[in-house]
Amino acid sequence: MNILLFGATGRVGNHLIKLAAESSHLYTLFVRSPAKLASPLPPNMRLFQGNAVEKRDVHKALQGQDGVISCLSTDKNNVLSAFTPILCEGMAEQGIKRVITVGTAGILQSRSEPGTFRFLSKESKRKTTIAAQDHLSVYNTFRKTNLDWTIICPTYLPEGEITGLARYEKDMLPIDGSRVTTGDTAAFTYHEFFNQAFVRTRVGLAE
């Protein structure tokens, strides 16, 4: 497969590159600042320099791709709100169906308050909802499409390697989940892209 990866220079993206480097698939790393990537790139990867909120860049990068993995994070300037509609439009135009993104546990369903997003419930410890609202826009946009989408929703995300201890649950955060490493998040995202066990839904992730 030819797979387009957004957010390769981020904390989860760095771990994804390590996993992807060992596969037979071909990856295009969409980055704004190539200097942030380790050099040289693995032989099954190529670089595409562009801006994720520029339609021309995103649509060009999508050409010839079979699927998309996005680890883009919010920057408090609504980058995800701008990026996701551009991505979905380009995927639809080119007949690409599979997309998986890394979101936040805040947009999962509250366990204590049914019908409420966690970031709006008493379960949340957030002082501001700006980032969660940006991630929520991804979920709302995907729901209006015919894409085979999945949103991985980790809770508190400290830097760390793959431990194999991550638990998961559809639409909700696993009970008593308080953290999950960037490595475990990358590993679950990577394998779910291919396994497609949670298509058109959110997945809560925690240790």
N, C-alpha and C positions, 0 to 999 in steps of 0.2 A: 504494500500500500504506500501511497504518497500522503503524508500527514503534515498539516500545517500547525505549527506550535507558536502560540502567542504567550508572552510573559516568560520567555526562556531565561531572562537575566534575573528573575525574581527568586525568592527563597525556595518556593516549591518547584519552580521551573528548573533550577539548578540540579535538583535531585532527579527530575524527569529526564533531563539530558543524559544523566548517567545510566538510567534504565534503558532509554531509547538507543543509546550507543551500542548496546549488546544485541540489538534486534536486527532482522533482515529488512525491515521497513526503511523507507527513505523519508527524511524529515527536512522541512523547510522552517528555519527559525526566523520568525518575524520579530525584528528588534529595531528600536529607535536609535540606540547607542551601541554599535558593534564592539566598542572598546571594553564594554562590561562583560563580554563573553571570553571564556578561557580560549587560548589559542595553542595549537591548531584544533580545528573542529574534527570530530570523529568522521571517518570516511563516508558514513551514510547520512551526513548532514550538510546542508548548504545554508547560506545566509541570505536573508532578504531584508534590506533596510527600508523602513517605512514608518509612517505615523498611523496608529491604530484608529484614529478618528478621522482619517482622510479616506473617503470612499474609493478614490482612484487607487490608492496603495493597497487597501485590503482586497479589492476585487481583482487586482492584478496578481496578488500573491495566491489567491484562491484557484487560479487557473491550473488545471491538471492535478488538483488535489482530490483525495478520496475521503478525507475526514479532517476534523479540526479539534485540537486540544487547546484550551485557553486557561492560563494561570494569571491572566491580567488581574491586578488588584485595583481597588478604587484609590483615587488620589485626592479625594475630597473636592474634585472639580467635575464630578459626574462623568468621568471618562467611560465608565461601563454603560451608562445610559446613552451615550453617543455612539459607542462602538458596536453594541449588540444589534441594533436595527440594521446597520451597515453590513455586518457579518451575515445576518439572516437573509437579507436581500441578495447578497452575492452568492450565498450557498444555494438559494432557491433558483437563481438564474442559471447556475452551472450544474444543477442536479446533484449537489452534494448533500447527503442526508445526516451523517453522523457527526455530532458535536458534543463535547463534554467540557464543562467549565468548573473552576473552583470558586465557590461562593463563601458563605459564612453561615454559621449555625443560627444566626439571628433571623434568617428567613425561613427557618423550619417551623412546623406547627408547634404551638405551645402544648405541653402535656397537661399542664394544670388549668389552662384556659382554652378549651377546644374552639377552633375557628379563629384563633388569634395567632399572629406571627410572634415568635419568641421575643424579638426585639421590642415588641409593643406590650409584652406581658411582664408579670412580676418576676419571671425567671431571668430576665435580662439585667445585667449590671452595667449596661452602657450609660455613659454620661451624655452622649450625643448619638443621634440616629442617622446622621448624614451618610456614613459609609453603608449602613444596612439598607437605607433607602436606595442607594445606587445599586447594590446587589439585588434588591427586590425588583428593580427595573429589568434585570436580566431574566428573572423568573417570569415576570409578566409578559415580556416580549416573546420568550420561547413558547409560552402556552398558546400564543396566537398563530403559531407556525405548524407546519407538517413535518418538521425536522425530528430526527431521532436524538433528542437532547437528554442530557443528564447533568444535574448540578450537584457536585460534591460539596457538602457543607460542614467543614471542620469547626470544632469549637476552638478555644484558646490554642494558638499555634506556635509553640516555641521551636527554635531551631533544633534539629536532631536527626539522627539517622533512622533507618528502617528498624523497627523493633518487632514487628509482627504482632503487636498487642492491640492494634486498632479494632474497635467494634463498630458496627454500622447498623442503621435502621432506616427504613423507608420513611421519609417525610418528618421524622422526629429525631431528636438527639438521644442516643442510648442513655439509659438510666444511670445517673451519677457520673456521667461523662464530664470531665473537667479540662482535659487537654488532649492533644494528639500532635505528634511531631511532624515537621515539614517532610521528613523522609517517608513516614507512613502515609501521609496525605498524597504524596506524589505516587507512591506505589499503588495505592488503592485507585487513584485516578487513572493511572496508566493501564492497569489490568481491566478496570471497568470499561474503558474505551473499547476494548476488544470483546470482552465477555457480554456486554450489553444486558446485564441482569436487571438494570434499573432504567429502562428507557422511558422518557417523558415523565420523569419524577425527580424529586430531591432525595439526597441520601445524607443522613446525619452521620458524622464520623467523630469518634472519641475513643480514648483508652479506657 
